[in-house]
Amino acid sequence: MPTVLILFGLKFRIYTAEHLPPHCHVTSQDGQAKFEILDTVKLIENKGLKPKDLKLAEAILEENLELIQNEWKKMHGDF
């Protein structure tokens, strides 16, 4: 599970054996969440991330969406 970005204690990962829709896993010491990374960023699942960390993760993903999408494409091809 390659980590593609680490910021403010949040780790952004894309697993190698994944499924559609394209998404990114975000982990912190409190839990994890999964965000869809298509044209927009959308929360799919949250398991313990605090609301402030969810907002921060979403903002970071939106700011770095092209980078995250490109990492997905490197591992899984176009979507």
Backbone hydrogen bonds, N-H to C=O, Kabsch-Sander energy under -0.5 kcal/mol:
donor,donor_aa,acceptor,acceptor_aa,energy
4,V,2,P,-0.6
4,V,12,F,-2.8
5,L,12,F,-1.2
7,L,10,L,-2.2
10,L,7,L,-2.6
11,K,27,T,-2.6
12,F,5,L,-3.0
13,R,11,K,-0.6
13,R,25,H,-3.4
14,I,2,P,-1.8
18,E,16,T,-1.0
24,C,35,F,-2.5
25,H,13,R,-3.0
26,V,33,A,-2.9
27,T,11,K,-2.3
28,S,31,G,-2.6
32,Q,47,K,-1.6
33,A,26,V,-2.4
34,K,45,E,-2.7
35,F,24,C,-2.5
36,E,42,K,-3.4
37,I,22,P,-2.4
38,L,40,T,-0.9
42,K,36,E,-1.6
44,I,34,K,-3.3
45,E,34,K,-1.7
47,K,32,Q,-3.5
49,L,32,Q,-0.6
54,L,50,K,-2.3
55,K,51,P,-2.2
56,L,52,K,-2.1
57,A,53,D,-2.9
58,E,54,L,-2.5
59,A,55,K,-2.3
60,I,56,L,-2.5
61,L,57,A,-2.7
62,E,58,E,-2.5
63,E,59,A,-2.3
64,N,60,I,-1.8
65,L,62,E,-0.9
68,I,64,N,-2.4
69,Q,65,L,-2.9
70,N,66,E,-2.4
71,E,67,L,-1.9
72,W,68,I,-2.2
73,K,69,Q,-2.6
74,K,70,N,-2.1
75,M,71,E,-1.4
76,H,72,W,-2.9
77,G,73,K,-2.0
